[in-house]
Amino acid sequence: MALFAREADRMQRDGLDQWQSGIYPLTEHIEADIRSGYGWGVASRGDVLAYLSIDDTPGPFYDAANLTWKTPREGTWVMHRLIVAEEARGMGLARKLIEFAVTQSPNGHLRADTDPKNTPMRALFERLGFRDAGLLTYHELNDLQCVTYERWVHSVVRRQMSQHVQVHPARFGWM
């Protein structure tokens, strides 16, 4: 969990509100990811370099009327808690985790959200073919607003990507 705490602190220093230290993400979120099989990561010599949770059920907040989804709700997976350790940035690990998530989603569709001021994440989403689907408000997180994104990938592309990604299920000992 130290990786998540460091990233939450960095985001706060950078003026990003999405990861609120002590509020989100909590240890319980990560443990639930791992228990359910939704937590995936990249590790080297016992150190977690990157982590992503992919969930097969979009939460009810993704049903807000102002969001302009083009992908169907059923079969579309949602990405949460994408994190790359500072020392591993620039290695393409976030891209690899997102490409892996595409291979796991039954229909190839993905949804995600991020802080409107998180320009590196927004740029990554756009480079990887995601489209902006509108602004989402998390009322349970002090009315935090996030930009939502979605991506559709053709099945042939999904098979090609899955051959090049080395991602493993997260384990409790990692955190």
C-alpha positions in Angstrom: 0.0 0.0 0.0 3.0 2.3 0.3 2.9 2.8 -3.5 -0.7 3.9 -3.3 0.0 6.3 -0.4 3.0 7.8 -2.2 0.9 8.3 -5.4 -2.0 9.9 -3.4 0.4 12.3 -1.8 2.0 13.2 -5.1 -1.4 13.8 -6.7 -2.4 16.1 -3.8 0.9 18.0 -4.3 0.1 18.3 -8.0 -3.3 19.7 -7.2 -5.2 16.5 -8.3 -8.1 15.6 -6.2 -9.0 12.1 -7.5 -6.9 10.1 -5.0 -7.6 11.5 -1.6 -5.1 10.2 1.0 -6.9 8.3 3.7 -10.2 8.4 1.7 -9.4 6.8 -1.7 -8.0 4.3 -2.5 -8.2 2.5 0.8 -6.5 -0.8 1.6 -9.9 -2.4 1.5 -10.3 -1.4 -2.2 -7.0 -3.1 -3.1 -7.7 -6.2 -1.1 -11.2 -6.5 -2.7 -9.5 -6.2 -6.2 -7.1 -9.0 -5.4 -9.8 -11.3 -3.8 -12.1 -10.8 -6.7 -9.4 -11.4 -9.3 -9.7 -7.8 -10.7 -6.2 -6.6 -9.5 -3.4 -6.9 -12.0 0.2 -5.8 -11.8 3.7 -5.7 -13.1 6.4 -6.6 -10.6 10.2 -6.9 -10.8 12.4 -8.5 -8.0 9.5 -8.3 -5.6 8.7 -4.6 -6.2 5.4 -3.6 -7.6 6.1 -1.3 -10.6 2.5 -0.9 -11.8 -1.0 -1.9 -10.9 -4.5 -1.7 -12.4 -7.9 -2.9 -11.3 -10.4 -3.9 -14.0 -14.0 -4.5 -13.0 -16.7 -6.2 -15.0 -19.5 -4.1 -13.6 -19.7 -0.4 -14.2 -20.9 1.3 -11.0 -24.2 3.1 -10.9 -22.5 6.5 -11.1 -21.5 5.5 -14.7 -25.3 5.6 -15.5 -25.5 9.4 -15.1 -27.7 10.9 -17.8 -25.1 13.5 -18.9 -22.5 10.8 -19.9 -22.4 10.1 -23.6 -21.4 6.5 -23.7 -21.4 4.8 -27.1 -20.3 1.4 -25.7 -22.9 -0.9 -24.2 -23.0 -1.3 -20.4 -23.1 -5.1 -20.5 -19.7 -6.6 -21.2 -17.9 -3.3 -20.9 -15.2 -3.4 -18.2 -14.1 -0.4 -16.1 -10.5 0.5 -15.2 -9.7 1.7 -11.7 -6.6 2.6 -9.7 -4.0 2.7 -12.5 -0.7 3.4 -10.9 2.9 3.3 -12.0 5.8 3.7 -9.5 7.7 6.8 -10.0 10.9 4.9 -10.7 9.2 2.9 -13.5 7.6 5.8 -15.4 8.4 6.1 -19.0 8.7 2.4 -19.5 5.2 2.0 -21.1 3.8 0.1 -18.2 0.5 2.1 -18.1 0.0 1.4 -21.8 0.7 -2.3 -21.3 -1.8 -2.6 -18.5 -4.5 -0.8 -20.5 -3.8 -3.1 -23.5 -4.0 -6.0 -21.2 -7.4 -4.8 -19.9 -8.7 -4.7 -23.4 -7.9 -8.5 -23.7 -9.9 -9.2 -20.6 -13.0 -7.3 -21.4 -15.4 -9.7 -23.1 -16.4 -7.2 -25.8 -13.2 -5.2 -26.0 -14.8 -2.1 -24.6 -13.3 -0.2 -21.7 -14.4 2.7 -19.5 -12.4 4.8 -17.1 -12.3 8.2 -15.4 -9.7 10.6 -14.2 -9.3 14.0 -12.6 -9.8 16.8 -15.2 -6.4 18.2 -14.3 -4.6 14.9 -14.7 -3.1 15.8 -18.1 -0.7 12.9 -18.4 -3.5 10.3 -17.9 -5.9 12.2 -20.2 -3.2 12.4 -22.9 -2.5 8.6 -22.5 -6.2 7.8 -22.9 -6.4 10.0 -26.0 -3.2 8.4 -27.5 -4.7 5.0 -27.0 -8.0 5.8 -28.8 -10.2 6.6 -25.8 -13.0 9.2 -26.3 -14.2 11.7 -23.7 -17.8 10.7 -22.6 -18.5 13.6 -20.2 -18.0 14.7 -16.6 -18.9 12.4 -13.7 -19.5 13.6 -10.2 -18.7 11.3 -7.2 -21.0 12.6 -4.5 -19.6 10.2 -1.9 -16.1 11.7 -2.5 -16.9 15.3 -1.6 -18.5 15.9 -5.1 -15.2 15.0 -6.8 -15.5 15.5 -10.6 -13.8 13.3 -13.1 -13.7 13.1 -16.9 -15.0 9.8 -18.2 -13.4 8.0 -21.2 -14.3 4.9 -23.2 -12.6 2.8 -25.8 -13.8 0.1 -28.3 -11.2 -2.3 -29.8 -11.8 -4.8 -32.6 -11.3 -8.5 -31.6 -8.3 -9.0 -34.1 -6.4 -6.2 -32.4 -7.2 -7.7 -29.0 -5.6 -11.1 -29.9 -2.5 -9.3 -31.2 -2.0 -7.3 -28.1 -2.5 -10.2 -25.7 0.6 -11.9 -27.2 2.9 -9.0 -26.1 1.8 -8.1 -22.6 3.3 -9.6 -19.4 0.8 -8.9 -16.7 0.1 -11.1 -13.7 -2.6 -11.3 -11.1 -1.8 -9.1 -8.1 -1.0 -10.9 -4.9 -1.5 -9.8 -1.3 2.2 -10.0 -0.6 2.9 -7.3 -3.2 1.3 -4.5 -1.4 
